[in-house]
Amino acid sequence: MRERQIVLDTETTGLDPAQGHRVIEIGCVELVNRRQTERQFHTYLQPDRAIDAEAVRVHGITGDFLANQPRFADVADDFLNFVRDAELIIHNAPFDLGFLNHELRLCGRDQMVLEQLCAVEDTLQMARQRHPGQRNSLDALCKRYSIDNSQRTLHGALLDAEILADVYLAMTRQQSSMFERETASTLAIRNGGPQQAKARRNRPPLPVIRADAAEMATHAAYLEMLDKSSGGQCVWKRLEEAAKP
């Protein structure tokens, strides 16, 4: 797991960049050591094409609203600088990466794909592995992990990225705890573990407290009772008898 992760989401004019659909919103939030920072990347984009009516019903973004927004080429450098060398956390990563790589090609960066700049974690695939046969949409995961998504009346890239960050941290909490325990153990060894081990080897022997005669008699009577109740099958009584000289 990388120290710096970027939780990313997009909104688009439709479902397929091969049919000319474009990215119209990018939302990213930064995690460092599994904590959300104040750093975000968020922009709306002018797609230079109409938005499918079904897409508008999903995210509520209209062509009129985007008329004066920048184009992807105008923000490409800022976006790439923000995500470079981080691990991208994306729900259904092939969809968002397909659109973003298409935008990179359209602005003359044919040689560049995000998978070469960043590691990628697909939370949809992660959820399917952990919850096979169940619904694993973002809303379903919010319900499963008790994440508040009451503000999500429409899809929005930045809001969805913030919600996905909470979902991802909840999904991987046990993995993180195990990693933190390992780190603490490794840190203890690094900070003088051999000296601590030496101190343990040199400590005085632990005292041995032996049973007195009354306690031994009580123990023998208890074993006799167990032996009778089990029809002579008390293993502890047989072992003690075998150990007598």
PAZAPA-4460 file (N, C-alpha, C; in steps of 0.05 Angstrom, whole numbers, plus 32768, in hexadecimal, padded with zeros to 4 digits):
% residues 245
    n_x    n_y    n_z   ca_x   ca_y   ca_z    c_x    c_y    c_z   seq   type   mol
   8011   7FE8   8000   8000   8000   8000   8012   8019   8000     1      M     A
   800D   802C   7FEE   801C   8044   7FEC   8013   8058   8002     2      R     A
   8026   8069   800A   801F   807D   801E   800B   8091   8014     3      E     A
   800D   8098   7FF9   7FFC   80AC   7FEE   7FE9   809F   7FDA     4      R     A
   7FCF   80A3   7FDF   7FBA   8098   7FCE   7FA7   80AE   7FC5     5      Q     A
   7F9D   80AC   7FAD   7F8A   80BF   7FA2   7F70   80B0   7F9C     6      I     A
   7F5A   80B8   7FAA   7F40   80AC   7FA4   7F34   80BD   7F8E     7      V     A
   7F2C   80B0   7F78   7F25   80BF   7F5F   7F0A   80B6   7F55     8      L     A
   7EFB   80CA   7F4A   7EE2   80C4   7F3D   7EDE   80D7   7F26     9      D     A
   7ECF   80CF   7F12   7EC9   80E1   7EFB   7EAB   80E0   7EF5    10      T     A
   7EA1   80F5   7EE8   7E87   80F5   7EDB   7E8B   80FA   7EBE    11      E     A
   7E7A   80EF   7EAD   7E7E   80EF   7E90   7E65   80F6   7E81    12      T     A
   7E68   80FB   7E67   7E50   8101   7E57   7E40   80E8   7E4F    13      T     A
   7E4C   80D1   7E53   7E40   80B7   7E4B   7E50   80A0   7E55    14      G     A
   7E4D   8089   7E49   7E59   8071   7E54   7E72   8067   7E45    15      L     A
   7E77   8072   7E2D   7E8D   8065   7E1D   7E9D   807B   7E0E    16      D     A
   7EB7   807D   7E16   7EC8   8091   7E08   7ECC   808A   7DEA    17      P     A
   7EC9   8071   7DE3   7ECC   8069   7DC7   7EB6   8075   7DB6    18      A     A
   7EA0   807D   7DC2   7E8A   808A   7DB4   7E8B   80A8   7DB7    19      Q     A
   7EA2   80B2   7DBF   7EA6   80CF   7DC0   7E9E   80DC   7DDB    20      G     A
   7E97   80CC   7DEF   7E90   80D8   7E08   7EA8   80E2   7E17    21      H     A
   7EA4   80F6   7E28   7EBA   8105   7E35   7EB6   8107   7E53    22      R     A
   7ECC   810D   7E60   7ECC   8112   7E7D   7EC2   812F   7E82    23      V     A
   7EAF   8132   7E95   7EA6   814D   7E9B   7EAB   8155   7EB8    24      I     A
   7EB4   8143   7EC8   7EBB   814A   7EE4   7ECF   8136   7EEE    25      E     A
   7EE4   8140   7EFC   7EF7   812F   7F0A   7EF8   8137   7F27    26      I     A
   7EF7   8124   7F39   7EF9   8129   7F55   7F0D   8117   7F62    27      G     A
   7F20   8122   7F71   7F35   8112   7F7E   7F39   811C   7F9A    28      C     A
   7F3C   8109   7FAD   7F44   8110   7FC8   7F5D   8100   7FCF    29      V     A
   7F6E   810C   7FDF   7F88   8100   7FE6   7F87   80F3   8001    30      E     A
   7F92   80DB   8002   7F97   80CD   801B   7FB5   80CA   801F    31      L     A
   7FBF   80D0   8036   7FDB   80CB   803D   7FDC   80BB   8056    32      V     A
   7FE8   80A3   8055   7FE9   8091   806C   7FCC   808B   8076    33      N     A
   7FBA   8088   8063   7F9E   8081   8069   7F8F   8097   8077    34      R     A
   7F98   80AF   8075   7F89   80C6   8080   7F84   80DA   806A    35      R     A
   7F6B   80E4   8069   7F63   80F7   8054   7F70   8112   805B    36      Q     A
   7F7D   811E   8047   7F8A   8138   804B   7F76   814D   8040    37      T     A
   7F80   8166   8041   7F6F   817C   8036   7F73   817F   8018    38      E     A
   7F85   8170   800C   7F8B   8174   7FF0   7F76   8165   7FDE    39      R     A
   7F6C   8174   7FCB   7F58   8169   7FB8   7F5E   8173   7F9D    40      Q     A
   7F55   8164   7F89   7F55   816E   7F6D   7F39   816C   7F63    41      F     A
   7F2D   8182   7F5A   7F12   8181   7F51   7F0E   8195   7F3A    42      H     A
   7F02   818B   7F25   7EFC   819D   7F0F   7EE5   8193   7EFE    43      T     A
   7ED5   81A6   7EF4   7EC2   819F   7EDF   7ECF   81A5   7EC4    44      Y     A
   7EC5   8198   7EAF   7ED2   819A   7E95   7EBE   819F   7E7F    45      L     A
   7EC5   81B0   7E6C   7EB5   81B4   7E54   7EBB   819D   7E40    46      Q     A
   7EA6   818D   7E3A   7EAB   8175   7E29   7EA9   817A   7E0B    47      P     A
   7EA0   8192   7E03   7E9C   8198   7DE6   7E8A   8183   7DD8    48      D     A
   7E76   817A   7DE6   7E62   8169   7DDB   7E4A   8168   7DED    49      R     A
   7E34   815D   7DE4   7E1C   815B   7DF4   7E1F   8145   7E09    50      A     A
   7E10   8148   7E1E   7E10   8134   7E34   7DF7   8123   7E31    51      I     A
   7DFA   8109   7E32   7DE3   80F7   7E30   7DCF   80FD   7E46    52      D     A
   7DB5   80FB   7E3F   7DA0   8101   7E52   7DA1   80EF   7E6A    53      A     A
   7DA8   80D6   7E66   7DAA   80C2   7E7C   7DC1   80CA   7E8F    54      E     A
   7DD7   80D4   7E84   7DED   80DC   7E94   7DE5   80F4   7EA5    55      A     A
   7DD6   8107   7E9A   7DCD   811F   7EA9   7DBB   8116   7EC0    56      V     A
   7DAB   8102   7EBC   7D9A   80F8   7ED2   7DAA   80EC   7EE8    57      R     A
   7DC2   80E1   7EE2   7DD3   80D6   7EF6   7DE2   80EB   7F06    58      V     A
   7DEF   80FE   7EF8   7E00   8111   7F06   7DF6   812E   7F07    59      H     A
   7DE2   8134   7EF7   7DD5   814E   7EF8   7DE6   8164   7EEB    60      G     A
   7DFB   815E   7EDD   7E0D   8172   7ED1   7E03   8178   7EB4    61      I     A
   7DFE   8191   7EAE   7DF4   8198   7E94   7E08   81A6   7E82    62      T     A
   7E03   81A6   7E69   7E15   81B4   7E56   7E17   81D2   7E5C    63      G     A
   7E01   81DE   7E64   7E01   81FB   7E6A   7E14   8200   7E81    64      D     A
   7E13   81EF   7E96   7E25   81F3   7EAD   7E42   81F1   7EA5    65      F     A
   7E49   81E0   7E91   7E64   81DB   7E8A   7E6F   81EE   7E74    66      L     A
   7E5E   8200   7E6A   7E65   8210   7E53   7E7F   8220   7E57    67      A     A
   7E84   8229   7E6F   7E9B   823A   7E74   7EB1   822C   7E85    68      N     A
   7EAF   8212   7E86   7EC3   8203   7E96   7EDC   81FD   7E84    69      Q     A
   7EF3   81F7   7E91   7F0B   81F1   7E81   7F08   81D7   7E72    70      P     A
   7F18   81D3   7E5E   7F1A   81B9   7E50   7F2F   81A8   7E5E    71      R     A
   7F2F   818E   7E59   7F42   817C   7E66   7F5E   8184   7E61    72      F     A
   7F64   818C   7E48   7F80   8194   7E41   7F89   81AB   7E53    73      A     A
   7F77   81BC   7E5C   7F7E   81D3   7E6D   7F87   81CB   7E89    74      D     A
   7F7D   81B4   7E92   7F82   81AC   7EAE   7F93   8192   7EAF    75      V     A
   7F9B   8188   7E98   7FA9   816E   7E97   7FC2   816E   7EA8    76      A     A
   7FD3   8182   7EA6   7FEC   8183   7EB6   7FE6   8183   7ED4    77      D     A
   7FD3   8194   7EDC   7FCD   8195   7EF9   7FC2   817A   7F03    78      D     A
   7FB1   816D   7EF3   7FA6   8153   7EFA   7FBC   813E   7EFC    79      F     A
   7FCE   813D   7EE8   7FE3   8129   7EE8   7FF7   812E   7EFF    80      L     A
   7FFD   8146   7F05   800F   814C   7F1B   8002   8144   7F36    81      N     A
   7FE8   8146   7F38   7FDA   813F   7F51   7FDB   8121   7F56    82      F     A
   7FD7   8111   7F41   7FD4   80F4   7F44   7FEE   80E4   7F41    83      V     A
   8002   80F1   7F35   801A   80E2   7F2D   8027   80D4   7F45    84      R     A
   802E   80BA   7F41   803D   80A9   7F54   802C   80A2   7F6C    85      D     A
   8012   80A9   7F6D   8001   80A0   7F82   7FF3   8086   7F7B    86      A     A
   7FE5   807A   7F8D   7FD4   8063   7F87   7FB7   806E   7F84    87      E     A
   7FAB   8069   7F6D   7F90   8072   7F67   7F7C   805E   7F73    88      L     A
   7F69   8067   7F82   7F53   8057   7F8D   7F3A   805F   7F7D    89      I     A
   7F30   804C   7F6D   7F1A   8052   7F5B   7F05   803C   7F5D    90      I     A
   7EEB   8043   7F5D   7ED6   802F   7F5C   7ECF   8029   7F3F    91      H     A
   7ED4   8011   7F36   7ED2   800A   7F19   7EE7   8019   7F09    92      N     A
   7F00   8013   7F0F   7F16   8022   7F04   7F17   8022   7EE5    93      A     A
   7F11   800B   7ED8   7F13   800C   7EBA   7F02   8022   7EAE    94      P     A
   7EEB   8028   7EBA   7EDA   803D   7EAE   7EE8   8059   7EB0    95      F     A
   7EF1   8061   7EC7   7EFD   807B   7ECB   7F18   807D   7EBC    96      D     A
   7F28   8068   7EBE   7F42   8068   7EB0   7F3F   8069   7E92    97      L     A
   7F2B   805B   7E88   7F26   805B   7E6B   7F20   8077   7E61    98      G     A
   7F0F   8086   7E70   7F08   80A1   7E69   7F20   80B4   7E6B    99      F     A
   7F2E   80B2   7E82   7F44   80C5   7E86   7F5B   80C0   7E72   100      L     A
   7F61   80A7   7E6C   7F76   80A1   7E58   7F6D   80AB   7E3D   101      N     A
   7F53   80A9   7E37   7F49   80B4   7E1E   7F4D   80D2   7E1D   102      H     A
   7F48   80E0   7E33   7F4C   80FD   7E34   7F6A   8104   7E30   103      E     A
   7F7B   80F3   7E3B   7F98   80F8   7E37   7F9F   80F5   7E19   104      L     A
   7F94   80E1   7E0C   7F99   80DE   7DEF   7F8F   80F6   7DDF   105      R     A
   7F78   80FF   7DE6   7F6C   8115   7DD7   7F7C   812F   7DD9   106      L     A
   7F8B   8132   7DF0   7F9B   814B   7DF2   7FB8   8146   7DEC   107      C     A
   7FBD   8131   7DDC   7FD8   812C   7DD1   7FEB   811E   7DE3   108      G     A
   7FE1   810F   7DF7   7FF3   8100   7E09   7FEF   80E2   7E04   109      R     A
   7FF1   80DA   7DEB   7FEC   80BF   7DE4   7FFE   80AB   7DF2   110      D     A
   8016   80B3   7DF9   8029   80A1   7E05   8024   809D   7E23   111      Q     A
   8011   80AB   7E2E   800D   80AB   7E4B   7FF3   809D   7E53   112      M     A
   7FF4   808B   7E66   7FDC   807F   7E72   7FDF   8080   7E90   113      V     A
   7FC9   8084   7E9E   7FCB   8087   7EBB   7FD7   806F   7EC9   114      L     A
   7FD1   8057   7EBE   7FDC   803F   7ECB   7FFA   803E   7ECB   115      E     A
   8007   804E   7EBA   8024   804F   7EBB   802E   8064   7ECF   116      Q     A
   801D   8077   7ED6   8025   808C   7EE9   801E   8085   7F05   117      L     A
   800A   8073   7F09   7FFF   806E   7F23   7FF9   8050   7F26   118      C     A
   7FFA   8046   7F3E   7FEE   802C   7F45   7FD0   8030   7F46   119      A     A
   7FC0   801B   7F43   7FA3   801D   7F43   7F97   8008   7F55   120      V     A
   7F84   8010   7F66   7F74   7FFD   7F76   7F57   8001   7F6E   121      E     A
   7F4B   7FEB   7F64   7F2F   7FEC   7F5C   7F1D   7FE3   7F73   122      D     A
   7F0F   7FF5   7F80   7EFF   7FED   7F97   7EE7   7FDC   7F90   123      T     A
   7EDE   7FDD   7F77   7EC8   7FCC   7F6E   7ED1   7FAF   7F6E   124      L     A
   7EE9   7FAA   7F63   7EF4   7F8F   7F63   7EFA   7F86   7F7F   125      Q     A
   7F04   7F97   7F90   7F09   7F91   7FAC   7EEF   7F88   7FBA   126      M     A
   7EDA   7F98   7FB5   7EC0   7F92   7FC2   7EB5   7F77   7FB8   127      A     A
   7EB8   7F72   7F9E   7EAD   7F59   7F93   7EBC   7F41   7F9F   128      R     A
   7ED5   7F44   7FA4   7EE4   7F2E   7FB1   7EDC   7F2A   7FCE   129      Q     A
   7ED6   7F40   7FDB   7ECF   7F3E   7FF8   7EB2   7F37   7FFC   130      R     A
   7EA1   7F3F   7FE9   7E84   7F3B   7FEC   7E78   7F2F   7FD3   131      H     A
   7E81   7F17   7FCC   7E77   7F0A   7FB3   7E59   7F06   7FB3   132      P     A
   7E4D   7F0B   7F9C   7E31   7F07   7F99   7E1F   7F1D   7FA5   133      G     A
   7E2B   7F32   7FAF   7E1C   7F48   7FBB   7E1F   7F61   7FAA   134      Q     A
   7E0D   7F74   7FAF   7E0F   7F8E   7FA0   7E27   7F9D   7FAB   135      R     A
   7E37   7FA8   7F99   7E50   7FB5   7FA1   7E52   7FD1   7F94   136      N     A
   7E3B   7FDE   7F8F   7E3B   7FFA   7F87   7E45   800B   7F9E   137      S     A
   7E4C   8024   7F98   7E55   8035   7FAE   7E40   8039   7FC3   138      L     A
   7E27   803C   7FBA   7E11   803F   7FCE   7E0E   8025   7FDF   139      D     A
   7E10   800E   7FD2   7E0E   7FF5   7FE2   7E24   7FF2   7FF6   140      A     A
   7E3D   7FFA   7FEE   7E53   7FF9   8000   7E50   800D   8017   141      L     A
   7E45   8024   8012   7E40   8038   8027   7E2D   802B   803C   142      C     A
   7E18   801E   8033   7E06   8011   8045   7E13   7FFB   8055   143      K     A
   7E24   7FEB   8047   7E31   7FD4   8054   7E45   7FDD   8069   144      R     A
   7E53   7FF4   8064   7E67   7FFD   8076   7E5F   8015   8087   145      Y     A
   7E45   801B   8086   7E39   8031   8097   7E47   804C   8091   146      S     A
   7E4A   8051   8077   7E55   806B   806E   7E3E   807D   8066   147      I     A
   7E3D   8096   8071   7E28   80A9   806B   7E2A   80B3   804E   148      D     A
   7E16   80AC   803E   7E15   80B6   8022   7DFB   80C5   801D   149      N     A
   7DF0   80D1   8033   7DD6   80DE   8030   7DD7   80F6   801E   150      S     A
   7DEF   8102   8019   7DF1   8119   8007   7DF2   8111   7FEA   151      Q     A
   7DF4   80F7   7FE5   7DF8   80EE   7FC9   7DDD   80EA   7FBB   152      R     A
   7DCF   8100   7FB7   7DB6   80FE   7FA8   7DBC   80FB   7F8A   153      T     A
   7DD2   8107   7F81   7DDC   8104   7F66   7DF9   80FC   7F67   154      L     A
   7E03   80EF   7F52   7E20   80E9   7F51   7E2F   8103   7F4D   155      H     A
   7E46   8105   7F5A   7E58   811B   7F56   7E74   8111   7F5B   156      G     A
   7E88   8119   7F4A   7EA2   810C   7F4C   7EB0   8111   7F67   157      A     A
   7EAF   812A   7F70   7EBD   8130   7F89   7EAF   8124   7FA1   158      L     A
   7E95   8126   7FA2   7E86   811A   7FB8   7E8A   80FB   7FB8   159      L     A
   7E88   80EF   7FA1   7E8B   80D2   7F9F   7EA8   80CA   7FA7   160      D     A
   7EBC   80DA   7FA0   7ED7   80D3   7FA8   7EDA   80D5   7FC7   161      A     A
   7ECD   80E9   7FD3   7ECE   80EB   7FF0   7EC0   80D3   7FFD   162      E     A
   7EAA   80CB   7FF3   7E9B   80B4   7FFE   7EAB   809A   7FF9   163      I     A
   7EB7   8097   7FE1   7EC7   8080   7FDC   7EDF   807E   7FEE   164      L     A
   7EEB   8095   7FF5   7F01   8094   8008   7EF9   8087   8022   165      A     A
   7EE1   808F   802C   7ED7   8083   8045   7ED2   8066   8042   166      D     A
   7EC6   805E   802B   7EC1   8042   8026   7EDA   8032   8025   167      V     A
   7EEE   803C   8016   7F07   802E   8013   7F15   802A   802E   168      Y     A
   7F15   803E   803F   7F22   803C   8059   7F13   8028   806A   169      L     A
   7EF9   8027   8068   7EE9   8013   8077   7EEE   7FF7   806D   170      A     A
   7EF0   7FF4   8053   7EF4   7FD9   8047   7F10   7FCE   804F   171      M     A
   7F23   7FDF   8052   7F3F   7FD7   8056   7F48   7FDB   8073   172      T     A
   7F35   7FE0   8085   7F3D   7FE7   80A1   7F4C   7FCF   80AE   173      R     A
   7F42   7FB7   80AB   7F4F   7FA0   80B7   7F6B   7F9C   80AC   174      Q     A
   7F6E   7F9F   8092   7F88   7F9D   8085   7F9B   7FB2   8090   175      Q     A
   7F90   7FCA   8094   7FA1   7FE0   809F   7FAA   7FDA   80BC   176      S     A
   7F98   7FCF   80CC   7F9F   7FC8   80E8   7FB5   7FB4   80E9   177      S     A
   7FB3   7FA0   80D7   7FC8   7F8B   80D6   7FE2   7F98   80CE   178      M     A
   7FE1   7FAA   80BA   7FFA   7FB7   80B1   8006   7FC8   80C8   179      F     A
   7FF4   7FD6   80D7   7FFE   7FE7   80ED   800B   7FD6   8103   180      E     A
   7FFF   7FBE   8108   800B   7FAD   811D   8026   7FA3   8114   181      R     A
   8028   7F9C   80FA   8042   7F93   80EF   8056   7FAA   80F2   182      E     A
   804E   7FC2   80EB   8060   7FD9   80EC   8069   7FDD   8109   183      T     A
   8057   7FDB   811C   805F   7FDF   8138   8073   7FCA   8141   184      A     A
   806F   7FB1   8138   8081   7F9C   813F   809D   7FA1   8133   185      S     A
   809C   7FA9   8119   80B6   7FAE   810B   80C4   7FC6   8118   186      T     A
   80B4   7FDA   8120   80C0   7FF1   812C   80CD   7FEA   8147   187      L     A
   80C1   7FD8   8156   80CC   7FD0   8170   80E7   7FC2   816C   188      A     A
   80E9   7FB2   8158   8102   7FA4   8152   8117   7FB8   814A   189      I     A
   810F   7FCC   8139   8122   7FE0   812F   812C   7FF1   8146   190      R     A
   811A   7FF7   8159   8122   8009   816F   812B   7FF9   8188   191      N     A
   813E   7FE7   8183   814B   7FDA   819A   8140   7FBF   81A0   192      G     A
   8134   7FB2   818D   8129   7F97   8191   813D   7F84   819D   193      G     A
   8156   7F82   8191   816A   7F6F   819C   8170   7F74   81B9   194      P     A
   8172   7F8D   81C1   8178   7F94   81DD   8161   7F8B   81EF   195      Q     A
   8148   7F8F   81E5   8131   7F86   81F4   8131   7F68   81F7   196      Q     A
   8138   7F5A   81E2   8139   7F3C   81E3   814E   7F33   81F7   197      A     A
   8165   7F41   81F7   817B   7F3A   8209   8172   7F3E   8226   198      K     A
   8163   7F54   822B   815A   7F59   8246   8147   7F43   824F   199      A     A
   8136   7F39   823C   8124   7F23   8244   8134   7F0A   824B   200      R     A
   8149   7F04   823C   8159   7EEC   8241   8168   7EEE   825C   201      R     A
   816F   7F06   8265   817F   7F0A   827D   816E   7F0E   8296   202      N     A
   8153   7F0E   8293   8143   7F13   82AA   8143   7EFB   82BD   203      R     A
   813E   7EFE   82D7   813F   7EE7   82EA   8129   7ED3   82E3   204      P     A
   812D   7EBA   82EB   8119   7EA5   82E5   80FF   7EAB   82F4   205      P     A
   80E9   7EA3   82E7   80CF   7EA7   82F3   80CB   7E94   830B   206      L     A
   80BF   7E9D   8321   80BA   7E8B   8338   80A6   7E75   8331   207      P     A
   80AA   7E5E   833B   8098   7E47   8338   808A   7E42   8352   208      V     A
   8070   7E45   8352   8060   7E41   836B   8054   7E25   8369   209      I     A
   805C   7E14   837C   8052   7DF8   837C   803A   7DF5   838E   210      R     A
   8029   7DE2   8387   8011   7DDC   8398   801A   7DCF   83B2   211      A     A
   800B   7DD7   83C8   8011   7DCA   83E2   8002   7DB0   83E4   212      D     A
   8004   7DA2   83FC   7FF8   7D88   83FF   7FDA   7D89   83FD   213      A     A
   7FCD   7D9E   8409   7FB0   7D9F   8408   7FA6   7DA3   83EB   214      A     A
   7FB4   7DB4   83DC   7FAC   7DB9   83C0   7FB0   7DA0   83B0   215      E     A
   7FC6   7D91   83B4   7FCA   7D78   83A6   7FB4   7D63   83AC   216      M     A
   7FAB   7D62   83C6   7F96   7D50   83CD   7F7C   7D57   83C0   217      A     A
   7F76   7D72   83BE   7F5D   7D7B   83B1   7F5E   7D74   8393   218      T     A
   7F76   7D78   8387   7F7A   7D71   836B   7F75   7D53   8365   219      H     A
   7F80   7D42   8377   7F7E   7D25   8374   7F60   7D1D   8377   220      A     A
   7F52   7D29   838A   7F36   7D22   838D   7F25   7D2A   8375   221      A     A
   7F2D   7D41   8369   7F1E   7D4A   8351   7F22   7D37   833A   222      Y     A
   7F3B   7D2E   8337   7F41   7D1B   8321   7F33   7D01   8325   223      L     A
   7F31   7CF8   833E   7F23   7CDF   8345   7F05   7CE2   833D   224      E     A
   7EF9   7CF9   8343   7EDD   7CFD   833C   7ED9   7CFD   831E   225      M     A
   7EEC   7D0A   830F   7EEA   7D0A   82F2   7EED   7CEE   82E7   226      L     A
   7EFF   7CDE   82F3   7F04   7CC3   82EA   7EEB   7CB1   82ED   227      D     A
   7EDE   7CB4   8304   7EC6   7CA4   8309   7EAF   7CAC   82F7   228      K     A
   7EAB   7CC6   82F3   7E95   7CD0   82E2   7E99   7CC9   82C5   229      S     A
   7EB2   7CC5   82BD   7EB8   7CBE   82A0   7EBC   7CA1   829C   230      S     A
   7EB7   7C90   82B0   7EBA   7C73   82AD   7ED7   7C6B   82AA   231      G     A
   7EE9   7C79   82B9   7F05   7C72   82B9   7F14   7C7D   82A1   232      G     A
   7F09   7C93   8294   7F15   7C9E   827C   7F23   7CB9   8281   233      Q     A
   7F29   7CC0   829A   7F36   7CDA   82A0   7F53   7CD9   8297   234      C     A
   7F5A   7CE7   8282   7F74   7CE7   8277   7F89   7CF2   828A   235      V     A
   7F81   7D08   8298   7F95   7D15   82AA   7F9D   7D02   82C1   236      W     A
   7F89   7CF1   82CB   7F90   7CDE   82E0   7FA3   7CC9   82D6   237      K     A
   7F9E   7CBF   82BE   7FB0   7CAA   82B2   7FCC   7CB6   82AF   238      R     A
   7FCE   7CCF   82A5   7FE8   7CDB   82A1   7FF8   7CDE   82BB   239      L     A
   7FE9   7CE7   82D0   7FF7   7CEB   82EA   8000   7CD0   82F5   240      E     A
   7FEF   7CBC   82F2   7FF8   7CA1   82FC   8010   7C97   82ED   241      E     A
   8011   7C9C   82D3   8027   7C93   82C3   8041   7CA1   82CA   242      A     A
   803E   7CBA   82D3   8055   7CCA   82DA   8061   7CC4   82F6   243      A     A
   8052   7CB6   8306   805C   7CAF   8321   8074   7C9C   831F   244      K     A
   8088   7C9F   8331   809F   7C8D   832F   8098   7C71   8339   245      P     A
***
